[in-house]
Amino acid sequence: MNQDCVFCRISEGKSPARVVYESEDIIAFHDINPQAPVHLLIIPRRHFINLLDIDHQNSIILAKMLCVATELARQMKIAETGFRIVINTNRYAGQSIDHFHIHVLGGRIMQWPPG
């Protein structure tokens, strides 16, 4: 864990969040600055800076996170109408927190291109 990381503090219960899912290695919560009616963040409890830190040895966490994303999309009633999964990697892509995370967005029509 990185004590300077807000997502690490959330995963340890040291910072508040509206949590919607927790397991031994993953936590999901509502984004504090939602960009859609449903905007969730899914993070690994282990501190990875971004997608570039996920290698073959720990790639199972990515699969688990995507499974959680689809489960939460169903729970939030956005699976049938559609939802977007976003992974930003580094600053130019829009990553603002240096802790790997997946955005799940839905509840409205999404535009393309997204950037």
Secondary structure, DSSP 8 states (H G I E B T S, - for coil): --TT-HHHHHHTTSS---EEEE-SSEEEEE-SS-SSSEEEEEEESS---SGGG--GGGTHHHHHHHHHHHHHHHHTT-TTT-EEEE---SGGGT--SSS--EEEEESS---SS--
